Amino acid sequence: MDKIWEEMYTAAKAVLNARQISEFVSAGEVSAAVLSKSGRIYTGVCIDTCSTLGICAERNAIFNMITNGEHEIARVLCIAPIEGKGAPCGACRELMVQLMPTSYKDIEIMLDYRTGKTITLGEITPEWWIDYD
């Protein structure tokens, strides 16, 4: 596994902090790191609410990246309850596809940090509605 995945894991682990914010909102049970095409790492945590207004950690990290003036994703890593293992949900995939409609298939996703298993967004999101091919 190359060093950047380790750096992304460390960054995501640093913000992983499950906590109850109020009786209606919890946060930090899942964290994510997104590597932009420029090489900068952005992080985010999931925020869950009782009225479905929450957000996944991956989208939170992507919004952090956009807030900081970037919009191209190279890699995504998530630390889920099954630590370091998992793929982005449909909403996260949809955001990445719409953000990078002509190149989303190249985004690398860490599926299992312990084994180093990666996949591309194109492999787990084939034939999406927005495809230009």
C-alpha positions, -999 to +999 in steps of 0.1 A: +000+000+000+014+034-009+020+061+016-009+084+006-034+058+017-017+057+051-018+095+053-055+095+044-063+068+070-044+088+097-063+119+087-097+101+088-088+084+121-079+118+136-115+131+132-133+098+141-150+107+174-184+093+180-205+117+201-240+126+209-245+163+202-281+166+213-309+142+219-316+145+181-281+146+166-251+124+167-218+127+149-184+112+142-193+075+142-179+073+106-151+094+092-137+098+057-107+113+039-108+125+003-076+132-017-080+160-042-062+159-075-039+186-061-027+161-034-045+178-005-064+156+020-098+167+032-118+150+060-153+148+072-175+129+096-210+115+094-237+136+111-270+117+119-302+134+128-336+120+138-352+137+108-329+125+080-311+158+076-277+141+082-248+136+059-223+108+052-187+113+061-176+111+024-200+138+013-189+159+043-153+155+032-161+164-004-180+195+007-150+204+028-128+201-003-153+222-023-154+248+004-116+251+001-117+258-036-112+223-051-136+200-069-116+171-084-113+138-064-085+113-068-091+090-039-117+083-011-112+063+022-139+058+048-136+045+084-169+029+091-181+009+121-164-021+105-132-001+107-115+007+074-139-014+053-167-002+031-178+015-001-196+048-005-234+047-004-255+056-034-258+093-024-221+097-021-215+079-055-241+102-071-224+133-058-190+121-071-205+112-105-222+146-109-191+165-096-168+147-122-191+135-149-164+128-175-138+113-151-156+098-121-147+063-131-111+070-123-117+078-086-100+053-064-119+039-034-103+020-005-126-009+002-106-026+029-077-008+045-063-038+064-059-058+031-052-028+009-081-037-014-091-008-037-115-004-065-125+025-088-158+043-087-163+032-123-161-005-112-187-001-085-208+024-103-210+012-139-235+025-165-246+054-144-274+076-158-250+105-165-224+084-185-210+102-216-195+070-231 
